[in-house]
Amino acid sequence: METSDWAERLYDVVVRAGIRQVAYVPDAGHARLIERIHAEQNIRAIVLTSEEEGIASCCGAWLGGERSMLLMQSSGVGNCVNLLSLVASCRFPLVTLVTMRGEWAEFNPWQVPMGRATGAAMELMGVAVHRAERPDDVNEMVAAACESAFAGDQAVAVLLAQRMIGRKEWTKL
């Protein structure tokens, strides 16, 4: 299945879950979903300079009566650890989709340490972690994450495996 296929289906899950705001740091792994979000008039796309801003944005959206989602890469999870204490202490619902780096066919050694620690770091901060290895797993996992987060005031992360999203390659200009 092509990346765009599961990303298209993922967009439908986001809409059905009633997500009204999507905060993100630009990332190639989320590119198709981000494009779709920008084209949707009923969802506000919020471009971030740091992933931790996304945690605050999602908490603020909830306080304002809207559902939100955070998109980030595994390398940004380390930026969020301190602010995840806000989510845990206040029982804010949080849904985050994390594209993984530092795994399958990774060429950049800087991505490897956080790629290895992503799931454990989130779990240590009280975030329930699910991992999608195959495109067919994504919709069900994200829908379940939204249900757990918004109905149960939980923080849930869905990790999108690097092998599934595709190997990232540097290109020469």
C-alpha positions as CSV (number, residue, x, y, z in Angstrom):
1,M,0.0,0.0,0.0
2,E,1.3,3.4,-0.9
3,T,2.0,6.0,1.8
4,S,-0.6,8.3,0.3
5,D,-3.3,5.6,0.6
6,W,-3.0,5.2,4.3
7,A,-2.5,8.9,4.8
8,E,-5.7,9.5,2.9
9,R,-7.6,7.0,5.1
10,L,-6.0,8.5,8.2
11,Y,-7.4,11.9,7.2
12,D,-10.9,10.4,7.3
13,V,-10.3,9.1,10.8
14,V,-9.2,12.6,11.9
15,V,-12.4,14.1,10.5
16,R,-14.7,11.4,12.0
17,A,-13.0,11.9,15.4
18,G,-14.1,15.6,15.4
19,I,-10.6,17.0,15.5
20,R,-10.8,20.8,15.0
21,Q,-7.1,21.7,15.4
22,V,-3.9,19.9,14.3
23,A,-0.6,21.2,15.6
24,Y,2.6,20.1,13.8
25,V,6.2,20.6,13.2
26,P,6.7,20.2,9.4
27,D,7.7,16.6,8.7
28,A,7.9,14.6,5.4
29,G,6.3,11.5,7.1
30,H,3.2,13.5,7.8
31,A,3.2,15.5,4.6
32,R,0.1,14.1,2.9
33,L,-2.0,14.4,6.1
34,I,-0.7,18.0,6.6
35,E,-1.7,18.9,3.0
36,R,-5.2,17.5,3.6
37,I,-5.6,19.3,6.9
38,H,-4.6,22.6,5.3
39,A,-7.3,22.1,2.6
40,E,-10.0,21.4,5.2
41,Q,-12.0,24.4,6.2
42,N,-13.2,22.9,9.4
43,I,-9.8,22.1,10.8
44,R,-7.2,24.7,11.9
45,A,-3.6,23.8,11.0
46,I,-1.1,25.2,13.5
47,V,2.5,25.2,12.4
48,L,4.9,25.0,15.4
49,T,8.5,25.9,15.9
50,S,8.9,23.2,18.7
51,E,7.0,20.1,19.5
52,E,6.4,21.2,23.1
53,E,4.4,24.2,21.8
54,G,2.1,21.5,20.4
55,I,1.4,20.0,23.9
56,A,0.4,23.5,25.1
57,S,-1.7,24.1,22.0
58,C,-3.6,20.8,22.5
59,C,-4.3,21.6,26.1
60,G,-5.5,25.0,25.2
61,A,-7.8,23.6,22.5
62,W,-9.4,21.3,25.0
63,L,-9.9,24.1,27.5
64,G,-11.5,26.0,24.6
65,G,-13.9,23.2,23.9
66,E,-12.2,21.7,20.8
67,R,-10.5,18.4,20.0
68,S,-6.9,18.6,18.7
69,M,-4.1,16.4,17.6
70,L,-0.3,16.8,17.6
71,L,1.9,15.5,14.7
72,M,5.6,15.2,15.3
73,Q,8.7,13.1,14.5
74,S,10.3,10.9,17.1
75,S,13.2,13.3,17.4
76,G,10.8,15.9,18.8
77,V,9.5,13.7,21.6
78,G,12.5,14.6,23.8
79,N,11.4,18.3,23.5
80,C,8.0,17.4,25.0
81,V,8.9,15.4,28.1
82,N,8.7,18.2,30.6
83,L,5.4,19.5,29.3
84,L,3.8,16.1,29.3
85,S,3.7,16.5,33.1
86,L,1.0,19.2,32.4
87,V,-1.0,16.7,30.5
88,A,-0.7,14.1,33.2
89,S,-1.3,16.4,36.1
90,C,-4.4,18.0,34.6
91,R,-5.7,14.9,32.8
92,F,-5.8,16.7,29.5
93,P,-6.7,14.4,26.6
94,L,-3.8,14.2,24.1
95,V,-3.6,12.4,20.8
96,T,-0.2,12.5,19.1
97,L,0.9,10.8,15.9
98,V,4.7,10.3,15.9
99,T,6.6,9.4,12.7
100,M,9.6,7.3,13.7
101,R,13.2,7.9,12.8
102,G,16.3,6.2,13.9
103,E,15.0,2.8,12.9
104,W,14.8,0.9,9.6
105,A,17.5,2.0,7.1
106,E,18.3,5.2,9.0
107,F,21.2,7.1,7.5
108,N,21.4,9.8,10.1
109,P,23.1,8.7,13.4
110,W,21.6,11.7,15.2
111,Q,18.2,10.2,14.8
112,V,19.0,6.9,16.4
113,P,19.1,7.6,20.2
114,M,15.7,9.3,20.4
115,G,14.2,6.8,17.9
116,R,15.2,4.1,20.4
117,A,13.9,6.0,23.4
118,T,10.6,7.4,22.0
119,G,8.1,4.8,23.3
120,A,9.8,4.4,26.7
121,A,10.0,8.2,27.2
122,M,6.4,8.6,26.5
123,E,5.3,5.7,28.7
124,L,7.4,7.1,31.6
125,M,5.4,10.3,31.3
126,G,2.1,8.4,31.5
127,V,1.3,8.3,27.7
128,A,-0.2,5.1,26.4
129,V,1.8,4.1,23.3
130,H,0.6,2.1,20.3
131,R,2.8,1.3,17.4
132,A,1.6,0.9,13.8
133,E,3.9,-1.3,11.7
134,R,1.6,-1.8,8.7
135,P,-0.6,0.7,6.9
136,D,-3.6,-1.5,7.6
137,D,-3.1,-0.9,11.4
138,V,-3.1,2.9,11.3
139,N,-6.8,3.8,11.1
140,E,-7.9,1.4,13.8
141,M,-5.1,2.5,16.1
142,V,-5.7,6.2,15.6
143,A,-9.5,5.8,16.0
144,A,-8.9,3.9,19.3
145,A,-6.4,6.6,20.4
146,C,-9.0,9.3,19.8
147,E,-11.6,7.4,21.7
148,S,-9.3,6.7,24.7
149,A,-8.1,10.3,24.8
150,F,-11.3,12.2,24.4
151,A,-13.7,9.8,26.2
152,G,-11.2,8.8,29.0
153,D,-9.0,12.0,29.4
154,Q,-5.9,10.0,28.5
155,A,-2.7,10.8,26.6
156,V,-2.2,8.4,23.7
157,A,0.6,8.3,21.1
158,V,0.5,6.3,17.9
159,L,4.0,5.6,16.6
160,L,4.2,5.2,12.9
161,A,7.1,2.9,12.1
162,Q,9.8,4.2,9.9
163,R,9.6,1.2,7.6
164,M,5.9,1.9,7.0
165,I,6.3,5.6,6.3
166,G,9.3,5.1,4.1
167,R,13.0,5.6,4.2
168,K,14.0,9.2,4.3
169,E,16.8,10.2,2.0
170,W,18.9,13.3,1.6
171,T,18.9,14.7,-1.9
172,K,21.5,16.9,-3.4
173,L,20.4,20.3,-4.7
